[in-house]
Amino acid sequence: MAAPTSFEWAVEDDQGVPNRSQMYVAYDGATETIDALIGAWSAFGGLIDPCIDGQITGGQITIPLLPNGAWKAAPVSPGNNCNQVMTLNFNNDFNTYATPIYLPSYKESVLVAKRPNITANPLLALINAIIAGSGAVFPNSDALHDLDELRNAFLTTRKLKKNKAATIVLG
């Protein structure tokens, strides 16, 4: 397997210095559930904890996925670069913080007068799906609050090395 699933535990010592412990795992993706993977991550963490002086402060499970065969096989050329990003900011049902969803290498055809055209497909279809959810999956803020409506949409340029955003001033 070229990109196996990774279990990772964040560890902090008594001086506050962070580090991590990582383990690659294999499993039957047809029968294993996310809850079972979380349970396995927790069980292995329980075995790591008594072996270290540091404290496990959290962690993550990274599951690499292959692209859907129906998606384009190669980037459009010429097209926008990945540092050219459309930001879709959504309101949630709990607080005033916006939740951004980034679209790197956005299509020029989703713009009108160099601004995102949020009333035309395919952008409108994406926005509606984010708000409505899909089956049992509902896009949320990082605090797990439902995304209720699009607050705004704008274009940015991102430095890929440190992933810092800089807004492009339009017209």
Secondary structure, DSSP 4 states (H G I P E B T S, - for coil): --S-EEEEEEEE-TT--EEEEEEEE---TTT--HHHHHHHHHHHHHHHGGG-SSEEEEEEEE---PPPTTS-SS--SS---TTEEEEEEEEESS-S--EEEEEET--GGGEETTEE-TTSTTHHHHHHHHHH-BTTB--B-TT--BEEEEEEEEEEEEETTTTEEEEPP--
